Amino acid sequence: MNKFDKIRSFCRPVRILIGIALIIAGFVTGIAWFYLGIIPLVIGLTNFCPLCMITKKCSI
């Protein structure tokens, strides 16, 4: 396991938690901008790493 795999394994749950937190904040506050939390949620759930795709440093 290289250092990029460690970063990706850390980032995935963080993205999921951020997405869920933003969506919950949208429900609580009623501000529609928080529904953009669906983006990090989907990215985390699908295991798609845009940074890895751009830098070509780690494999998906």
PyMOL Python script that loads the backbone (N, CA, C, O; Angstrom):
from pymol import cmd

cmd.read_pdbstr("""\
ATOM      1  N   MET A   1       0.860  -1.178   0.000  1.00  0.00           N
ATOM      2  CA  MET A   1       0.000   0.000   0.000  1.00  0.00           C
ATOM      3  C   MET A   1       0.904   1.238   0.000  1.00  0.00           C
ATOM      4  O   MET A   1       1.713   1.420   0.910  1.00  0.00           O
ATOM      5  N   ASN A   2       0.764   2.077  -1.013  1.00  0.00           N
ATOM      6  CA  ASN A   2       1.580   3.289  -1.067  1.00  0.00           C
ATOM      7  C   ASN A   2       0.858   4.438  -0.368  1.00  0.00           C
ATOM      8  O   ASN A   2      -0.277   4.293   0.085  1.00  0.00           O
ATOM      9  N   LYS A   3       1.531   5.569  -0.292  1.00  0.00           N
ATOM     10  CA  LYS A   3       0.968   6.686   0.469  1.00  0.00           C
ATOM     11  C   LYS A   3      -0.301   7.239  -0.160  1.00  0.00           C
ATOM     12  O   LYS A   3      -1.145   7.790   0.547  1.00  0.00           O
ATOM     13  N   PHE A   4      -0.455   7.106  -1.470  1.00  0.00           N
ATOM     14  CA  PHE A   4      -1.659   7.614  -2.125  1.00  0.00           C
ATOM     15  C   PHE A   4      -2.874   6.742  -1.815  1.00  0.00           C
ATOM     16  O   PHE A   4      -3.994   7.245  -1.729  1.00  0.00           O
ATOM     17  N   ASP A   5      -2.658   5.446  -1.647  1.00  0.00           N
ATOM     18  CA  ASP A   5      -3.758   4.574  -1.242  1.00  0.00           C
ATOM     19  C   ASP A   5      -4.219   4.906   0.172  1.00  0.00           C
ATOM     20  O   ASP A   5      -5.409   4.824   0.478  1.00  0.00           O
ATOM     21  N   LYS A   6      -3.268   5.283   1.038  1.00  0.00           N
ATOM     22  CA  LYS A   6      -3.629   5.677   2.402  1.00  0.00           C
ATOM     23  C   LYS A   6      -4.441   6.961   2.387  1.00  0.00           C
ATOM     24  O   LYS A   6      -5.406   7.101   3.138  1.00  0.00           O
ATOM     25  N   ILE A   7      -4.049   7.896   1.532  1.00  0.00           N
ATOM     26  CA  ILE A   7      -4.795   9.158   1.419  1.00  0.00           C
ATOM     27  C   ILE A   7      -6.205   8.883   0.919  1.00  0.00           C
ATOM     28  O   ILE A   7      -7.172   9.434   1.445  1.00  0.00           O
ATOM     29  N   ARG A   8      -6.326   8.033  -0.097  1.00  0.00           N
ATOM     30  CA  ARG A   8      -7.642   7.747  -0.651  1.00  0.00           C
ATOM     31  C   ARG A   8      -8.524   7.023   0.359  1.00  0.00           C
ATOM     32  O   ARG A   8      -9.723   7.289   0.438  1.00  0.00           O
ATOM     33  N   SER A   9      -7.934   6.103   1.136  1.00  0.00           N
ATOM     34  CA  SER A   9      -8.737   5.388   2.122  1.00  0.00           C
ATOM     35  C   SER A   9      -9.193   6.323   3.244  1.00  0.00           C
ATOM     36  O   SER A   9     -10.208   6.062   3.889  1.00  0.00           O
ATOM     37  N   PHE A  10      -8.457   7.402   3.480  1.00  0.00           N
ATOM     38  CA  PHE A  10      -8.860   8.395   4.472  1.00  0.00           C
ATOM     39  C   PHE A  10      -9.905   9.348   3.886  1.00  0.00           C
ATOM     40  O   PHE A  10     -10.859   9.715   4.572  1.00  0.00           O
ATOM     41  N   CYS A  11      -9.733   9.743   2.641  1.00  0.00           N
ATOM     42  CA  CYS A  11     -10.601  10.752   2.029  1.00  0.00           C
ATOM     43  C   CYS A  11     -12.009  10.239   1.758  1.00  0.00           C
ATOM     44  O   CYS A  11     -12.970  11.003   1.853  1.00  0.00           O
ATOM     45  N   ARG A  12     -12.147   8.968   1.424  1.00  0.00           N
ATOM     46  CA  ARG A  12     -13.465   8.445   1.078  1.00  0.00           C
ATOM     47  C   ARG A  12     -14.469   8.596   2.210  1.00  0.00           C
ATOM     48  O   ARG A  12     -15.541   9.155   1.978  1.00  0.00           O
ATOM     49  N   PRO A  13     -14.183   8.127   3.427  1.00  0.00           N
ATOM     50  CA  PRO A  13     -15.164   8.317   4.505  1.00  0.00           C
ATOM     51  C   PRO A  13     -15.389   9.788   4.851  1.00  0.00           C
ATOM     52  O   PRO A  13     -16.491  10.181   5.234  1.00  0.00           O
ATOM     53  N   VAL A  14     -14.337  10.598   4.714  1.00  0.00           N
ATOM     54  CA  VAL A  14     -14.483  12.029   4.994  1.00  0.00           C
ATOM     55  C   VAL A  14     -15.437  12.664   3.988  1.00  0.00           C
ATOM     56  O   VAL A  14     -16.282  13.474   4.371  1.00  0.00           O
ATOM     57  N   ARG A  15     -15.318  12.317   2.726  1.00  0.00           N
ATOM     58  CA  ARG A  15     -16.243  12.841   1.707  1.00  0.00           C
ATOM     59  C   ARG A  15     -17.679  12.434   1.997  1.00  0.00           C
ATOM     60  O   ARG A  15     -18.599  13.242   1.870  1.00  0.00           O
ATOM     61  N   ILE A  16     -17.867  11.185   2.385  1.00  0.00           N
ATOM     62  CA  ILE A  16     -19.217  10.700   2.701  1.00  0.00           C
ATOM     63  C   ILE A  16     -19.790  11.473   3.885  1.00  0.00           C
ATOM     64  O   ILE A  16     -20.943  11.903   3.846  1.00  0.00           O
ATOM     65  N   LEU A  17     -18.995  11.653   4.934  1.00  0.00           N
ATOM     66  CA  LEU A  17     -19.474  12.381   6.119  1.00  0.00           C
ATOM     67  C   LEU A  17     -19.765  13.846   5.805  1.00  0.00           C
ATOM     68  O   LEU A  17     -20.753  14.400   6.287  1.00  0.00           O
ATOM     69  N   ILE A  18     -18.915  14.473   5.004  1.00  0.00           N
ATOM     70  CA  ILE A  18     -19.158  15.869   4.619  1.00  0.00           C
ATOM     71  C   ILE A  18     -20.436  15.983   3.808  1.00  0.00           C
ATOM     72  O   ILE A  18     -21.231  16.898   4.024  1.00  0.00           O
ATOM     73  N   GLY A  19     -20.641  15.065   2.880  1.00  0.00           N
ATOM     74  CA  GLY A  19     -21.858  15.088   2.070  1.00  0.00           C
ATOM     75  C   GLY A  19     -23.112  14.932   2.917  1.00  0.00           C
ATOM     76  O   GLY A  19     -24.083  15.666   2.737  1.00  0.00           O
ATOM     77  N   ILE A  20     -23.090  13.984   3.833  1.00  0.00           N
ATOM     78  CA  ILE A  20     -24.241  13.766   4.714  1.00  0.00           C
ATOM     79  C   ILE A  20     -24.474  14.987   5.599  1.00  0.00           C
ATOM     80  O   ILE A  20     -25.614  15.409   5.794  1.00  0.00           O
ATOM     81  N   ALA A  21     -23.393  15.554   6.135  1.00  0.00           N
ATOM     82  CA  ALA A  21     -23.527  16.732   7.004  1.00  0.00           C
ATOM     83  C   ALA A  21     -24.119  17.915   6.240  1.00  0.00           C
ATOM     84  O   ALA A  21     -24.964  18.631   6.775  1.00  0.00           O
ATOM     85  N   LEU A  22     -23.693  18.125   5.013  1.00  0.00           N
ATOM     86  CA  LEU A  22     -24.233  19.236   4.225  1.00  0.00           C
ATOM     87  C   LEU A  22     -25.708  19.031   3.889  1.00  0.00           C
ATOM     88  O   LEU A  22     -26.493  19.980   3.923  1.00  0.00           O
ATOM     89  N   ILE A  23     -26.081  17.809   3.568  1.00  0.00           N
ATOM     90  CA  ILE A  23     -27.485  17.529   3.255  1.00  0.00           C
ATOM     91  C   ILE A  23     -28.354  17.726   4.498  1.00  0.00           C
ATOM     92  O   ILE A  23     -29.443  18.292   4.408  1.00  0.00           O
ATOM     93  N   ILE A  24     -27.881  17.265   5.651  1.00  0.00           N
ATOM     94  CA  ILE A  24     -28.632  17.462   6.895  1.00  0.00           C
ATOM     95  C   ILE A  24     -28.747  18.954   7.209  1.00  0.00           C
ATOM     96  O   ILE A  24     -29.803  19.419   7.637  1.00  0.00           O
ATOM     97  N   ALA A  25     -27.660  19.704   6.998  1.00  0.00           N
ATOM     98  CA  ALA A  25     -27.714  21.148   7.224  1.00  0.00           C
ATOM     99  C   ALA A  25     -28.737  21.798   6.295  1.00  0.00           C
ATOM    100  O   ALA A  25     -29.404  22.754   6.689  1.00  0.00           O
ATOM    101  N   GLY A  26     -28.867  21.300   5.086  1.00  0.00           N
ATOM    102  CA  GLY A  26     -29.874  21.819   4.164  1.00  0.00           C
ATOM    103  C   GLY A  26     -31.290  21.561   4.649  1.00  0.00           C
ATOM    104  O   GLY A  26     -32.159  22.424   4.529  1.00  0.00           O
ATOM    105  N   PHE A  27     -31.523  20.368   5.200  1.00  0.00           N
ATOM    106  CA  PHE A  27     -32.844  20.068   5.743  1.00  0.00           C
ATOM    107  C   PHE A  27     -33.162  20.950   6.944  1.00  0.00           C
ATOM    108  O   PHE A  27     -34.279  21.450   7.079  1.00  0.00           O
ATOM    109  N   VAL A  28     -32.175  21.135   7.811  1.00  0.00           N
ATOM    110  CA  VAL A  28     -32.401  21.880   9.047  1.00  0.00           C
ATOM    111  C   VAL A  28     -32.591  23.371   8.779  1.00  0.00           C
ATOM    112  O   VAL A  28     -33.504  23.989   9.325  1.00  0.00           O
ATOM    113  N   THR A  29     -31.731  23.948   7.940  1.00  0.00           N
ATOM    114  CA  THR A  29     -31.776  25.392   7.707  1.00  0.00           C
ATOM    115  C   THR A  29     -32.726  25.797   6.589  1.00  0.00           C
ATOM    116  O   THR A  29     -33.206  26.930   6.560  1.00  0.00           O
ATOM    117  N   GLY A  30     -32.996  24.892   5.682  1.00  0.00           N
ATOM    118  CA  GLY A  30     -33.849  25.222   4.551  1.00  0.00           C
ATOM    119  C   GLY A  30     -33.121  25.950   3.431  1.00  0.00           C
ATOM    120  O   GLY A  30     -33.747  26.411   2.477  1.00  0.00           O
ATOM    121  N   ILE A  31     -31.811  26.054   3.543  1.00  0.00           N
ATOM    122  CA  ILE A  31     -31.015  26.710   2.504  1.00  0.00           C
ATOM    123  C   ILE A  31     -30.666  25.668   1.440  1.00  0.00           C
ATOM    124  O   ILE A  31     -30.031  24.653   1.728  1.00  0.00           O
ATOM    125  N   ALA A  32     -31.085  25.937   0.229  1.00  0.00           N
ATOM    126  CA  ALA A  32     -30.941  24.957  -0.847  1.00  0.00           C
ATOM    127  C   ALA A  32     -29.495  24.704  -1.249  1.00  0.00           C
ATOM    128  O   ALA A  32     -29.191  23.645  -1.799  1.00  0.00           O
ATOM    129  N   TRP A  33     -28.601  25.644  -0.991  1.00  0.00           N
ATOM    130  CA  TRP A  33     -27.196  25.462  -1.379  1.00  0.00           C
ATOM    131  C   TRP A  33     -26.557  24.267  -0.682  1.00  0.00           C
ATOM    132  O   TRP A  33     -25.619  23.671  -1.211  1.00  0.00           O
ATOM    133  N   PHE A  34     -27.052  23.914   0.494  1.00  0.00           N
ATOM    134  CA  PHE A  34     -26.479  22.778   1.215  1.00  0.00           C
ATOM    135  C   PHE A  34     -26.783  21.451   0.524  1.00  0.00           C
ATOM    136  O   PHE A  34     -26.122  20.450   0.803  1.00  0.00           O
ATOM    137  N   TYR A  35     -27.756  21.425  -0.359  1.00  0.00           N
ATOM    138  CA  TYR A  35     -28.069  20.191  -1.069  1.00  0.00           C
ATOM    139  C   TYR A  35     -26.977  19.817  -2.065  1.00  0.00           C
ATOM    140  O   TYR A  35     -26.992  18.721  -2.625  1.00  0.00           O
ATOM    141  N   LEU A  36     -26.025  20.732  -2.286  1.00  0.00           N
ATOM    142  CA  LEU A  36     -24.861  20.383  -3.089  1.00  0.00           C
ATOM    143  C   LEU A  36     -23.992  19.354  -2.381  1.00  0.00           C
ATOM    144  O   LEU A  36     -23.022  18.863  -2.959  1.00  0.00           O
ATOM    145  N   GLY A  37     -24.318  19.026  -1.158  1.00  0.00           N
ATOM    146  CA  GLY A  37     -23.633  17.960  -0.432  1.00  0.00           C
ATOM    147  C   GLY A  37     -23.796  16.613  -1.106  1.00  0.00           C
ATOM    148  O   GLY A  37     -23.087  15.661  -0.779  1.00  0.00           O
ATOM    149  N   ILE A  38     -24.722  16.528  -2.040  1.00  0.00           N
ATOM    150  CA  ILE A  38     -24.900  15.285  -2.798  1.00  0.00           C
ATOM    151  C   ILE A  38     -23.648  14.983  -3.615  1.00  0.00           C
ATOM    152  O   ILE A  38     -23.364  13.819  -3.896  1.00  0.00           O
ATOM    153  N   ILE A  39     -22.897  16.011  -4.000  1.00  0.00           N
ATOM    154  CA  ILE A  39     -21.694  15.813  -4.820  1.00  0.00           C
ATOM    155  C   ILE A  39     -20.617  15.052  -4.048  1.00  0.00           C
ATOM    156  O   ILE A  39     -20.172  14.008  -4.525  1.00  0.00           O
ATOM    157  N   PRO A  40     -20.172  15.528  -2.867  1.00  0.00           N
ATOM    158  CA  PRO A  40     -19.169  14.726  -2.158  1.00  0.00           C
ATOM    159  C   PRO A  40     -19.707  13.369  -1.692  1.00  0.00           C
ATOM    160  O   PRO A  40     -18.943  12.412  -1.564  1.00  0.00           O
ATOM    161  N   LEU A  41     -21.007  13.283  -1.440  1.00  0.00           N
ATOM    162  CA  LEU A  41     -21.589  12.006  -1.039  1.00  0.00           C
ATOM    163  C   LEU A  41     -21.484  10.989  -2.165  1.00  0.00           C
ATOM    164  O   LEU A  41     -21.058   9.857  -1.938  1.00  0.00           O
ATOM    165  N   VAL A  42     -21.862  11.374  -3.358  1.00  0.00           N
ATOM    166  CA  VAL A  42     -21.793  10.465  -4.514  1.00  0.00           C
ATOM    167  C   VAL A  42     -20.342  10.124  -4.835  1.00  0.00           C
ATOM    168  O   VAL A  42     -20.031   8.975  -5.148  1.00  0.00           O
ATOM    169  N   ILE A  43     -19.455  11.109  -4.761  1.00  0.00           N
ATOM    170  CA  ILE A  43     -18.039  10.861  -5.024  1.00  0.00           C
ATOM    171  C   ILE A  43     -17.488   9.847  -4.022  1.00  0.00           C
ATOM    172  O   ILE A  43     -16.736   8.948  -4.401  1.00  0.00           O
ATOM    173  N   GLY A  44     -17.852   9.983  -2.765  1.00  0.00           N
ATOM    174  CA  GLY A  44     -17.384   9.040  -1.750  1.00  0.00           C
ATOM    175  C   GLY A  44     -17.976   7.656  -1.905  1.00  0.00           C
ATOM    176  O   GLY A  44     -17.280   6.660  -1.711  1.00  0.00           O
ATOM    177  N   LEU A  45     -19.250   7.577  -2.252  1.00  0.00           N
ATOM    178  CA  LEU A  45     -19.904   6.277  -2.376  1.00  0.00           C
ATOM    179  C   LEU A  45     -19.452   5.504  -3.608  1.00  0.00           C
ATOM    180  O   LEU A  45     -19.404   4.275  -3.587  1.00  0.00           O
ATOM    181  N   THR A  46     -19.121   6.215  -4.676  1.00  0.00           N
ATOM    182  CA  THR A  46     -18.711   5.542  -5.907  1.00  0.00           C
ATOM    183  C   THR A  46     -17.219   5.282  -5.957  1.00  0.00           C
ATOM    184  O   THR A  46     -16.731   4.664  -6.903  1.00  0.00           O
ATOM    185  N   ASN A  47     -16.481   5.745  -4.948  1.00  0.00           N
ATOM    186  CA  ASN A  47     -15.030   5.569  -4.876  1.00  0.00           C
ATOM    187  C   ASN A  47     -14.332   6.208  -6.072  1.00  0.00           C
ATOM    188  O   ASN A  47     -13.341   5.679  -6.574  1.00  0.00           O
ATOM    189  N   PHE A  48     -14.840   7.325  -6.517  1.00  0.00           N
ATOM    190  CA  PHE A  48     -14.260   8.089  -7.616  1.00  0.00           C
ATOM    191  C   PHE A  48     -13.431   9.209  -7.014  1.00  0.00           C
ATOM    192  O   PHE A  48     -13.939   9.995  -6.214  1.00  0.00           O
ATOM    193  N   CYS A  49     -12.179   9.291  -7.384  1.00  0.00           N
ATOM    194  CA  CYS A  49     -11.284  10.290  -6.814  1.00  0.00           C
ATOM    195  C   CYS A  49     -10.852  11.264  -7.917  1.00  0.00           C
ATOM    196  O   CYS A  49      -9.987  10.922  -8.722  1.00  0.00           O
ATOM    197  N   PRO A  50     -11.431  12.462  -7.970  1.00  0.00           N
ATOM    198  CA  PRO A  50     -11.047  13.408  -9.015  1.00  0.00           C
ATOM    199  C   PRO A  50      -9.576  13.804  -8.939  1.00  0.00           C
ATOM    200  O   PRO A  50      -8.944  14.018  -9.973  1.00  0.00           O
ATOM    201  N   LEU A  51      -9.028  13.903  -7.746  1.00  0.00           N
ATOM    202  CA  LEU A  51      -7.624  14.273  -7.599  1.00  0.00           C
ATOM    203  C   LEU A  51      -6.721  13.185  -8.183  1.00  0.00           C
ATOM    204  O   LEU A  51      -5.723  13.489  -8.837  1.00  0.00           O
ATOM    205  N   CYS A  52      -7.070  11.929  -7.949  1.00  0.00           N
ATOM    206  CA  CYS A  52      -6.284  10.830  -8.524  1.00  0.00           C
ATOM    207  C   CYS A  52      -6.380  10.832 -10.045  1.00  0.00           C
ATOM    208  O   CYS A  52      -5.409  10.517 -10.733  1.00  0.00           O
ATOM    209  N   MET A  53      -7.525  11.178 -10.553  1.00  0.00           N
ATOM    210  CA  MET A  53      -7.711  11.211 -12.004  1.00  0.00           C
ATOM    211  C   MET A  53      -6.862  12.326 -12.634  1.00  0.00           C
ATOM    212  O   MET A  53      -6.293  12.142 -13.710  1.00  0.00           O
ATOM    213  N   ILE A  54      -6.783  13.461 -11.969  1.00  0.00           N
ATOM    214  CA  ILE A  54      -6.031  14.606 -12.503  1.00  0.00           C
ATOM    215  C   ILE A  54      -4.526  14.368 -12.376  1.00  0.00           C
ATOM    216  O   ILE A  54      -3.779  14.602 -13.326  1.00  0.00           O
ATOM    217  N   THR A  55      -4.080  13.903 -11.205  1.00  0.00           N
ATOM    218  CA  THR A  55      -2.646  13.788 -10.956  1.00  0.00           C
ATOM    219  C   THR A  55      -2.044  12.482 -11.456  1.00  0.00           C
ATOM    220  O   THR A  55      -0.828  12.383 -11.619  1.00  0.00           O
ATOM    221  N   LYS A  56      -2.882  11.484 -11.702  1.00  0.00           N
ATOM    222  CA  LYS A  56      -2.422  10.153 -12.137  1.00  0.00           C
ATOM    223  C   LYS A  56      -1.455   9.524 -11.128  1.00  0.00           C
ATOM    224  O   LYS A  56      -0.600   8.721 -11.502  1.00  0.00           O
ATOM    225  N   LYS A  57      -1.591   9.888  -9.861  1.00  0.00           N
ATOM    226  CA  LYS A  57      -0.680   9.400  -8.827  1.00  0.00           C
ATOM    227  C   LYS A  57      -1.142   8.078  -8.214  1.00  0.00           C
ATOM    228  O   LYS A  57      -0.305   7.259  -7.833  1.00  0.00           O
ATOM    229  N   CYS A  58      -2.423   7.856  -8.111  1.00  0.00           N
ATOM    230  CA  CYS A  58      -2.907   6.627  -7.516  1.00  0.00           C
ATOM    231  C   CYS A  58      -3.903   5.969  -8.462  1.00  0.00           C
ATOM    232  O   CYS A  58      -4.499   6.639  -9.306  1.00  0.00           O
ATOM    233  N   SER A  59      -4.078   4.700  -8.327  1.00  0.00           N
ATOM    234  CA  SER A  59      -4.998   3.983  -9.202  1.00  0.00           C
ATOM    235  C   SER A  59      -6.348   3.823  -8.509  1.00  0.00           C
ATOM    236  O   SER A  59      -6.421   3.694  -7.287  1.00  0.00           O
ATOM    237  N   ILE A  60      -7.383   3.834  -9.284  1.00  0.00           N
ATOM    238  CA  ILE A  60      -8.734   3.700  -8.743  1.00  0.00           C
ATOM    239  C   ILE A  60      -9.216   2.277  -8.948  1.00  0.00           C
ATOM    240  O   ILE A  60     -10.337   1.943  -8.563  1.00  0.00           O
TER     241      ILE A  60
END
""", "prot")
cmd.dss("prot")
cmd.show_as("cartoon", "prot")
cmd.util.cbc("prot")
cmd.orient("prot")
